Amino acid sequence: MKMTKQGRAPSRFARTRYYSAAALLAGLLLAASCAFAATTAESIQALSSPDLKVAAAAEAALLEAGDAAVPELAVAMRRGLAQAKTGRVLAKMGRKGMLKLLELCDDPKLGSDAAQVVFWIASPAFRGEIPELLACMNKPALKHQCGRALVKAVDEKAVKAVPLLAAKLLDQDPDIRAYAAAALGQAGPRAKAVVPALRVALGDPSSSVRLGAAVALGKVKARDAETLAALEKAAQDPDSEVRNFAVQALKAGRKSRKT
């Protein structure tokens, strides 16, 4: 029993008052939690309000709630509830919102919804989350959503991601290799350091990987003799899309070589 400053145990009345206060506090916290959940749902509904002030206030409330509101926002967006406006809120949350969505990808109930929303809101603004998107691709059920999101997140400023993407060209999964090749193409000329790896990918057993490599080499404007020779060979590929993009890459490389 804890003693008071006077050295005496607190009275039964004092103990009862203490426990009553604790129970009251717990009740208030529970009520606050329930109120927040209702407020989040109501704010999502209010995003579609014809009153611009109400819609703006709802967006501000959701942004203030931060990543705690992300699960409900993801479900709402997936179900088409104020989809464009819900997506805008998630995009405005920036890195924290994206990381929370990627964390939700591991949730057995929300994983599919979260991954689809990751794809919808992905843009070069999230190039800092490329390592997390690469990790998300390792989940078989989500690799396509996360792979497409990865391609959308890469641009010419994603220089630090180029070595990470090049490493994925060696992955055992052909889908992951294909997304990596496509993403490298988004980096444009900044991906010239990995042209040898893309050149090897032109001979990949998977036509999707060969296609991604051909497209990427065209965007990188690779013009060295060895790559041009590899593209000439790819121009005879059994797959018509690979042939078409190999020819385009070949033209871009030769044009770049003349300038």
N, C-alpha and C positions, 0 to 999 in steps of 0.2 A: 504494500500500500504506500502511495506517495505521501510524504508528510508536508504539512504547511510550514510557513516560515516560523510559526510559533512552536513547531515540533509536534503538532497534533494532527491526526488523520482528519481529512475533511469530513464533514457531517454527511449523513445520508441525504439530506435535502440538497446540499451543495453538489453531491455526486449526481443526483437525479437531474438537477438543473443543467449540469455539464453535459450529460448524455442527451438531454432534450435539445440543447443547443446544437450538438453535433448532428443529431437526426434532422433538425430543421435545416442546417447548412447543406447536408447531403440532399435533402429534398429540393432545396433551391437550385443546387447544381444540376440535378436531374431535369428540373423544369427548364432551366436555361438551355440545356442540351437539346431538349425536345423543341423548344422555341426556335433554336438555331436551325434545326432540320426543317421545320415548317417554313422558316424565313427563306431558306435556300430554295426550296421548291416553289414558293410563291414568287421569289425574285426571278426564277427561270421563266415562270408563266408571264410575269410582268414585262419581260423583254419584248414581247409581242404587242404590248399596249400601243394603241394609236396615239396616246398622249406621250409626246417625246420626252417630257420631263419625267414621267413615271418610268419610261423605258431607260432613260439615262440614270435615274436613281437606282433602278434594279441592277444595272450593269456595275455601278459604283459599289453597291452592296456585295455583289459577287466577287468583285476584285478585292474588296476589303477582307472578305472571308478567306481568300487565298486558296492554297491547295486543299484545304478542308472541304471546299465545295466542288473539287474536281470530279470525284466519283459520280455525283448527281448530274453534273454538267455533261460528262461523257455519255451517260445513259440517255439523257435528254437529246443530245445531238444525234446519237445513233438512231433514236426513234423518230427523228424528224421534228422535234419540238423546237421551234425558233432556231432551226439548224444554223443558218448563216450567222445570226446574232450570238448564239451560244459558242460557235466556233471562234468568233471574234473575241469573246471574253477569254476563252482558253488561250488564244494566241497572244493576247495582251498580258497574260500572266507570265509569259516569257519562259525562261529556263526552269523556274520552280514548277510551273504548270506542266511543262513537257516531262520533266523528271518524275513528277507524280503520276502522269499518265503511263510512263514506261514502267514505273513501279507497279501500277495496277495491272499491267500485262501479265503479271504472275498470279493474279487473282483468278481462281477457277470460275467464278461467276461473271466477273467484269472484264476478264482478259481480252476477249474477242472485241467487245465494244471499245475498250481503251486503245487497242491496236489500230482499229479502223479510224478512230478519231486522230490518232498520231499521224496516220497517213493524210487525213483531210487537212490538218493544220500545218503540216510540215512545210518548211520553206528555208531558204538560206539563212534566215534569222536564227535558225537552230543548228547552224553548222558546229557550234560548240558541243552539241549532244551527239555528234557522229559516233563516238566510241560506244555510247549507250545503244544507239540504233543498230550498230554492228552486233552487239551482244544480243539484242532482241531478235535478230535474224537467226540466231542459233536455236530458237524455239520453233520446232517444226510446224506447229499449228499457226504460228504468227509470222513466219518468215516472209510471206508475200506482202503483207501489209507493211511490215517494218522495212522490207527491201525497197518497196516503192517509195516509202517515206525517206529512206536514205538517199535515193537518187534525187528527190526534190530538195533535200537539205544541202547538197553539194553545189558549190559554184567555184569560180576562179579564185575566191579568197580562202577556200578551204585547203590551203597548202599543207598544213600539218596533218591532214587526214590522208593525203596521197599514199604514204607508206603503209598505213593501216589498210587501205583499200587494196593496194597491190598485193598484200599478204593474203587477202581473201581470194585472189585469183587461183590460189593453190588449194582452196577448200575442197573437201571430198564431195560436197553437195553441189551439183551443177547449177542449181537455182541461185545459190549464194555467189558462185563464180560469175554468173551472168549479171546479177545486180551490182557486183563490185566493178565489173567492166563498164557497165552503163554509168555508174557513178563517177568513175575516172574520166569518162568523156565529158561530164558536166564541169570538171575542173579545167577543161580546155588546155591551152598551151602550158599551163602550170604543171601538167602531168607528164611533160616530156621526159622526165627522169625515169618513168616506168614504161616507156615505149618498148623496150626489149621484152618485158613481161606481157604486154598487150600483143606483141608480135607472136609470141609463143601461143597465146590464147586463140589466135586465128586458126590454129590447128587442133583446137579442143574437140573431143568427141561430141559435145553438145552443140547443136546448131544455135541455141540461145546464147551460149557463151561466145561463139564465133561471131554472131551478129553484134553482140555488145562490144566486142573488141574492134570490129570493123567500124562501127559508129564512132567509138572513142578515138580511134586513130585518125578518122576524118576531122573530128573536132580539135584534136591536138595538133593537127596539120604536120604529122610526122613526114619528114622528107629525106631521110637517109636512104642510101641505096638498098640496104638490106631489108628495110621495112617496105619500100616500094616494090621490091621483088616478091615479098610475102603477100602483098596486096594483089599483085598481078595473079598470083596463084589462087588467092581467095576469090578473085573475079570469076573463077571457074568452079566455084563451090556448088555442090548439089542443091543447096537451098537458095531459092531465088532472092530472098531478102538479103542474105549474106552477100550474094553476088552484086546486087544493086548498091549496097552501102560500101562494098569493097571498091567498086568502080568510082563512087563519089569520093571516097578517101584517097584513092589513087590520083584523081584529078586535082584534089585540094593539095596533096603533097607535091605533085609536079609543079603546080602553079606557085606554091610557096618556095620551091627550089629556084625558080626563075627570078624571083624578086630579091 
